[in-house]
Amino acid sequence: MTQKTLNTGFLQFVYDFYRGIRAHEITLAYEGEMNHQLMKTFTGIAMGRMSENDVDRQVSKKVYHVMIECLQNISKHAFHTNNETEEDLNHGILIISKEPDNYLITTGNIVEIERTGSLRNFLEKVNSLERKDLDNLYRQQLKEGSISEKGGAGLGFIDIKRKTGQILDFHFLPVSRTHSFFLFSSKIKRHL
């Protein structure tokens, strides 16, 4: 293949992507469907890299736990369709990166717009609570929370906030008249 036959626009995108990955210290990026086998693979990769870098065991356990909760969220709650023209609705993203003081786990998936209001309200409520109140909400959700047909009553979000002690960052980007892209990000302190 000669230099003239290469798509230079795409190659520039690849190089810019590479530079972005390096600049944001992204250690793992994935886009696609999520299943149990992939969850095991991604957590294995992340834990292996942390072990190589002598990351504190408690920090590694928190990263693992948050990853599992986030990946299960995509697996269980991403909008699914059988319509081949809407294939991307079945997919999600996972990005793991480092900041000077934190690991950052970011996920994204398509959700129905009609779910965004209640999800936003729930996440804002979780963010507003202190540890003791989070523990109470967790127990309350276990006992009387409305569990969706896909499982869960927001327990994963509550547990992430309890484990990390950090604000849950989220955003909804409208992608169509009926769907939004739900971006969720959680920070885990790199040093105890």
Beta strands, then each sheet from edge to edge (+ up, - down):
strand 1: 26-32
strand 2: 92-98
strand 3: 102-112
strand 4: 169-174
strand 5: 179-189
sheet 1: 1+ 2- 3+ 5- 4+
end
